[in-house]
Amino acid sequence: MGHQWMVQPMLPIQTMTAQDMESQTMLSQRPWMISQTQTFENSDLAKEPFSKVQTSSRRKEREPKNWEFLMRLLVNPLANPKIIRWEDKDQATFRLIHPEVITQLWNARSTKTNVTYKNFARGLRYHYTTGALVAVCERQLVYGCGPKALEFLDKLGD
């Protein structure tokens, strides 16, 4: 006996924007979302860590550096401990729980070329020489706060 095929009437296709499709993908694939309708990219978390930084030399504002961005995430209860957390607060070491989400948040600040996590981490390693971060040996995704970062955290009020 042959198969009987039932033809269903075609329903009109709903047009979706790229943002709708991205939101739908975010809802289905990312467990670290704030809620079912709000992702980190659409939340205040994506905007607050990018507030301008005052400079002392020229009294101008500048964009935050990547280590300053991480310090702001550490003091933000929406991000800590969901995507970044203190590993040992007494020794000022922290772990990136979801580095790909942190990189996406970092990329959300501008329309420039998107940075991969590898490039973001390379930028963090550069700050070992500036005194902002300290290397933590034999620990993946774990960084230590240097004197600059500790001073910055004090200014943030943590």
Disulfide bonds with the S-S distance in Angstrom:
none
